[in-house]
Amino acid sequence: MRLRDALAEPGLRAIAEIKRRSPSAGDLRPEADPAQLAAAFERAGAAAVSVLVDERFAGSPADLTAARSASRLPLLAKGFFSERRELEELRELGADGVLLLLRDLDDSQARELMGAAEELGLDALVEAHDAEELERAVELGAAVIGVNARDLNTFEIDRAAQLALVERAPRDRVVIAESAIASRAQGAEAELAGADAILVGSTLMRAADPAAKLSELISRPLVKVCGLTRDEDVAVAAEAGADLAGFILARETPRRAPGVLPVPETMISVAVHVGEVTDDGAHLVQLYPRENGHRARDGVLLRGDQEVAKVVDRHWQETDPTHYERARAAEGRVVLAGGLGPENVREAIESVRPWAVDASSSLELEPGIKDHARVRAYVEAARGVGSTEPRRSGSAGSAGAGSGPDWS
């Protein structure tokens, strides 16, 4: 499979990078074995493997050969390339794609190398760091565009700028968010901004088990703890490994939060509204219509004014025997909410395979006050059955027994 095709498949894909050192961070994994790592990344669900072949990263073309000997995945050769002969050598060594840095190439050079890559059967990942370079990549007709959060001149990281550029990139291109992704939440932020894939290097190389870390970053479903009202409960949810922190701002719930509380970088904040949205400062908004003075059954997850997922829930204070069936039938990303807790979240995930799961009232000592043991048990149960391919499939079934109506 070609590199661009592997990265364009449904769901968030990942390019796992092999690099022994970084000019900005120094040694990362000096003893890295490209063959062992490439094979392990393939087993862990990588869509492709990136191999640093530049000596500034303690890499060499031999690393590409070693990775090719151990993996069938598309291989991306990374370095600072400016001549056709370099691309020819990399193709002979087993590369399926090459990195072209617009920082180092003018349009004429970039166009020439992109043409050479096409002739050689290589996909060119054209990397941009700022708005000007993104515009150049688009005008050059790059089919695969990488948006790097790291400024290669200063080594500074700006994830907010990266996400803004990812959002601006045309949807008919394959877009990769590169650098500064160390958690599932950060990968999910890139995904919701429009990235087809993430490229992760330093995070994997620093991990005790790089393949296990990769699997963690791309696994689904994400785990949301909702109805948070206190900083200490946010801290426990984060420590347990939850990805999303929900703050209910609607007036009709005893779980109404004082506002959107601060969350660590490993989490995404979600403001939950009914009927209308106020300016709340959350990363995402979970919005339900208002019916008969309460929230309606289902809602949507919004990033700005863009719907990024469907929330399949249950009517306020009612059961729903079609709950899982409706969730399985929904198109696109699905957040499964309503009646979930430590006792049944595994069953729910296995039945529906949602993009995210959401629990609130089942995790409480009293409305708005979390039971820390149940929060930990719920997150552990949900993370224990994660899948890298959240797809709805299987026959219709009934909703599992919960701990009562949820308000998420």
C-alpha positions in Angstrom: 0.0 0.0 0.0 1.2 3.5 -0.8 2.0 5.8 2.1 -0.7 8.3 1.2 -3.3 5.6 0.9 -2.4 4.1 4.3 -2.7 7.5 5.9 -6.1 8.3 4.3 -7.9 5.3 5.7 -10.8 6.0 8.1 -10.0 6.9 11.7 -6.9 8.6 13.1 -3.8 7.0 11.6 -0.3 7.2 13.0 3.2 7.4 11.6 5.6 6.0 14.3 9.0 7.5 14.1 12.4 5.9 14.7 15.1 8.4 15.8 17.9 7.9 18.2 18.4 11.6 19.1 17.0 15.0 18.5 19.0 18.2 18.0 16.6 20.0 20.5 16.4 17.2 23.1 19.7 15.3 22.7 19.8 11.5 23.0 16.4 9.8 23.0 17.1 6.2 22.4 20.7 5.7 21.4 20.4 1.9 21.3 17.3 1.9 19.0 17.1 -1.0 16.7 15.2 0.0 13.6 14.2 -3.6 12.6 12.8 -4.4 16.1 11.0 -1.1 16.4 9.5 -1.2 12.9 8.1 -4.7 13.5 6.8 -3.7 16.9 5.1 -0.6 15.6 3.4 -2.6 12.8 2.0 -5.0 15.5 0.8 -2.0 17.6 -1.3 -0.5 14.8 0.9 2.0 13.0 -0.1 3.0 9.5 3.5 3.8 8.5 7.0 4.1 10.0 9.2 7.2 9.7 13.0 6.6 9.7 15.5 9.3 10.3 18.3 8.8 7.9 20.3 11.9 8.8 23.4 11.7 11.0 22.2 14.8 13.0 19.6 12.4 14.4 22.1 9.6 14.8 20.5 7.9 11.8 21.7 6.6 8.5 20.3 5.0 5.3 21.2 1.6 6.8 18.4 2.2 9.3 15.9 2.4 6.4 17.2 -1.0 5.1 16.9 -2.5 8.5 13.3 -1.3 9.0 12.4 -2.5 5.5 13.6 -6.0 6.3 11.3 -6.3 9.3 8.1 -4.5 8.3 5.6 -4.4 5.4 4.3 -1.0 6.4 5.0 2.1 4.2 8.3 3.7 5.2 8.8 7.4 5.3 12.5 8.5 4.9 13.2 11.7 6.9 16.1 14.0 6.4 17.1 17.2 4.6 16.8 16.3 0.9 17.5 18.6 -2.0 18.6 16.4 -4.9 17.0 13.8 -7.0 19.8 11.3 -6.5 19.0 11.2 -2.8 15.5 10.2 -3.6 16.7 7.5 -5.9 19.0 6.1 -3.3 16.2 6.1 -0.7 13.8 4.3 -3.1 16.4 1.6 -3.7 16.7 1.1 0.1 13.0 0.5 0.5 11.4 4.0 1.1 7.8 4.5 0.1 7.8 8.2 0.9 10.2 11.1 1.5 10.0 14.3 3.6 10.4 17.6 1.8 10.8 20.6 4.0 9.5 23.8 2.5 11.7 25.7 5.0 14.7 24.6 3.0 13.3 24.5 -0.5 12.0 27.3 -2.8 9.0 26.5 -5.0 11.1 25.5 -8.0 13.2 23.0 -6.0 10.1 21.6 -4.2 8.2 21.2 -7.5 11.2 19.4 -9.1 11.6 17.0 -6.1 7.9 16.3 -6.0 8.0 15.4 -9.7 11.0 13.2 -9.1 9.3 11.5 -6.2 6.2 10.8 -8.4 8.4 9.3 -11.1 10.1 7.1 -8.6 6.9 5.9 -7.1 7.5 7.8 -3.8 4.9 9.9 -2.0 6.2 13.3 -0.9 5.2 14.5 2.6 5.5 18.2 2.1 6.1 19.9 5.5 4.8 23.3 6.5 5.2 25.2 9.8 3.4 28.4 9.2 0.6 29.9 7.1 2.8 30.9 4.3 4.3 27.5 3.9 0.9 25.8 4.1 -0.3 28.1 1.3 2.8 27.1 -0.7 2.2 23.4 -0.1 -1.4 23.7 -1.3 -0.4 25.8 -4.4 2.3 23.2 -5.2 -0.4 20.5 -5.3 1.0 18.5 -2.4 -1.2 15.5 -1.8 0.3 14.8 1.6 0.9 17.8 3.9 2.6 17.7 7.2 2.0 20.5 9.7 4.8 20.7 12.3 4.2 22.2 15.7 7.9 22.6 16.2 9.8 25.6 14.6 12.9 23.9 13.3 14.8 27.2 13.6 14.0 27.9 17.3 12.8 24.4 18.3 9.8 26.1 20.0 6.5 24.3 20.1 3.2 26.0 19.3 0.3 23.4 19.3 -2.4 26.0 19.0 -0.9 27.4 15.8 -0.5 23.8 14.5 -4.2 23.0 15.1 -5.2 26.3 13.4 -3.2 25.3 10.3 -4.5 21.8 10.3 -8.0 23.2 10.3 -7.2 25.5 7.4 -5.7 22.7 5.2 -7.9 21.5 2.3 -9.9 18.4 3.1 -9.0 16.8 -0.2 -5.4 16.5 1.0 -4.0 14.0 3.5 -3.0 16.1 6.5 -0.5 15.0 9.2 0.0 16.7 12.5 3.6 16.4 13.5 5.4 16.8 16.8 4.2 17.6 20.4 1.8 14.8 20.7 2.3 13.0 24.0 -1.2 11.9 25.0 -4.4 10.5 23.5 -6.1 13.9 24.1 -3.5 15.7 22.1 -3.9 13.2 19.2 -7.6 13.6 19.4 -7.4 17.4 19.3 -5.4 17.0 16.0 -8.0 14.5 14.7 -10.9 16.8 15.5 -9.1 19.8 13.8 -9.0 17.7 10.6 -5.8 15.7 10.7 -5.9 12.3 9.0 -2.8 11.2 10.9 -0.3 12.1 13.6 3.5 11.6 13.4 5.0 10.7 16.8 8.7 10.4 17.4 10.2 11.7 20.7 7.2 10.5 22.8 7.7 7.0 21.5 11.5 7.0 21.8 11.3 8.1 25.4 8.8 5.5 26.4 9.8 2.3 28.2 7.8 0.4 25.7 7.5 2.4 22.4 5.0 0.1 20.8 2.7 0.0 23.9 2.8 3.8 24.0 1.9 4.0 20.3 -1.1 1.7 20.9 -2.2 3.9 23.8 -2.1 7.0 21.7 -4.3 5.7 18.9 -6.6 3.5 20.9 -10.3 4.2 21.1 -12.7 4.9 22.7 -11.7 8.1 24.5 -12.9 8.2 28.0 -14.9 11.1 29.4 -15.8 11.8 33.0 -18.7 14.3 33.1 -20.5 16.2 35.8 -17.2 17.5 37.3 -17.6 20.4 39.7 -14.4 20.4 41.8 -10.7 20.7 41.0 -9.9 17.6 43.1 -12.3 15.5 41.0 -10.7 16.8 37.8 -7.3 15.8 39.2 -8.4 12.3 40.0 -10.0 11.8 36.5 -6.8 13.0 34.9 -4.6 10.8 37.1 -6.8 7.8 36.3 -6.3 8.4 32.6 -9.5 10.0 31.4 -9.2 12.0 28.2 -12.2 14.3 28.4 -13.4 16.3 31.3 -17.1 17.4 31.2 -18.5 20.5 32.9 -22.3 20.8 32.8 -23.4 24.4 32.5 -27.1 23.8 31.9 -29.4 25.2 34.6 -31.6 22.1 35.1 -29.1 19.8 36.8 -27.8 19.4 40.3 -24.4 18.7 38.7 -24.0 22.2 37.4 -20.4 23.3 37.5 -19.3 26.7 38.6 -17.6 27.1 35.2 -15.1 25.2 33.0 -12.3 24.3 35.4 -8.7 24.1 34.4 -7.6 20.7 33.0 -4.0 19.4 32.4 -2.6 19.0 28.9 -3.5 15.4 28.9 -7.2 16.2 28.9 -9.7 18.0 26.7 -12.4 20.1 28.4 -16.0 19.8 27.3 -18.7 22.3 28.2 -22.2 20.7 28.3 -25.1 22.9 27.3 -28.8 22.5 26.6 -30.6 24.7 24.1 -28.0 27.3 23.6 -24.2 27.8 24.1 -22.6 30.5 26.2 -19.0 31.6 25.9 -17.4 29.2 28.3 -13.7 28.7 27.2 -13.8 24.9 26.8 -12.0 23.0 24.0 -15.3 21.4 22.9 -19.0 21.9 23.5 -21.5 19.1 24.0 -24.9 20.5 23.0 -28.4 19.0 23.5 -31.7 20.4 22.3 -34.1 21.4 25.0 -37.4 19.5 25.2 -40.1 20.0 27.9 -37.7 21.8 30.1 -35.0 19.2 30.0 -32.3 18.1 27.6 -33.4 15.9 24.6 -32.2 12.4 24.2 -29.2 12.9 21.8 -26.8 15.7 21.2 -23.7 16.7 19.2 -20.1 17.4 20.0 -18.9 20.7 18.6 -15.4 22.1 17.9 -16.2 25.8 17.4 -19.2 25.7 15.1 -18.2 22.4 13.5 -20.0 19.2 14.5 -17.3 16.6 15.1 -19.3 13.7 16.7 -22.7 12.6 17.6 -23.7 12.0 21.2 -26.0 9.0 21.5 -27.6 9.3 24.9 -30.9 8.5 26.6 -34.0 10.7 27.4 -33.7 12.6 30.6 -34.6 10.2 33.5 -35.8 7.4 31.1 -34.5 4.1 29.9 -34.0 3.3 26.2 -34.0 -0.3 25.0 -32.7 0.8 21.6 -29.7 2.7 23.1 -26.9 0.5 21.8 -28.7 -0.3 18.5 -29.0 3.4 17.7 -25.4 4.0 18.6 -24.2 1.2 16.3 -26.3 2.6 13.4 -25.0 6.2 13.8 -22.6 7.4 11.1 -19.2 9.0 11.9 -17.8 9.5 15.4 -20.0 8.4 18.2 -19.9 9.4 21.9 -21.9 6.8 23.8 -23.5 8.3 27.0 -26.2 7.4 29.4 -26.2 4.8 32.2 -22.5 3.9 31.8 -20.3 3.0 34.8 -17.6 0.6 35.9 -19.9 -2.4 35.8 -21.1 -2.1 32.2 -18.7 0.1 30.2 -16.8 -2.9 28.9 -19.9 -4.5 27.5 -21.0 -1.2 26.0 -17.6 -0.7 24.2 -17.6 -4.2 22.9 -21.1 -3.9 21.6 -20.9 -0.4 20.1 -17.2 0.3 19.5 -17.7 4.1 19.9 -15.2 6.9 19.5 -15.7 7.9 23.1 -17.7 6.8 26.2 -19.2 9.2 28.7 -20.2 8.7 32.4 -21.4 11.1 35.1 -24.0 10.2 37.8 -22.8 6.6 38.2 -19.5 7.9 39.4 -20.8 10.0 42.2 -21.1 10.0 46.0 -23.8 12.6 45.6 -24.7 15.0 42.7 -21.6 16.8 41.6 -19.3 15.0 44.0 -17.3 12.2 42.5 -16.5 8.8 44.1 -12.8 8.6 43.3 -12.7 4.8 43.5 -15.5 4.5 41.0 -13.9 7.1 38.7 -10.7 5.0 38.7 -12.6 1.8 38.2 -14.6 3.2 35.2 -11.5 4.6 33.5 -9.6 1.4 34.0 -12.5 -0.7 32.6 -12.9 1.5 29.6 -9.2 1.7 28.8 -8.9 -2.1 29.1 -11.0 -2.7 26.0 -9.8 0.0 23.7 -9.7 -0.5 20.0 -7.7 1.2 17.3 -10.7 1.0 14.9 -13.9 2.3 16.5 -16.4 1.0 14.0 -20.1 0.2 14.6 -20.9 -3.4 13.7 -22.9 -6.4 14.7 -26.6 -7.1 15.3 -29.0 -5.0 17.3 -29.1 -5.4 21.0 -30.5 -3.8 24.1 -28.8 -1.3 26.3 -26.9 -2.7 29.2 -28.0 -2.1 32.8 -26.6 1.1 34.2 -26.8 2.7 37.6 -29.7 4.9 36.7 -30.2 7.8 34.3 -27.1 9.8 33.6 -26.7 13.5 33.0 -23.7 14.0 30.8 
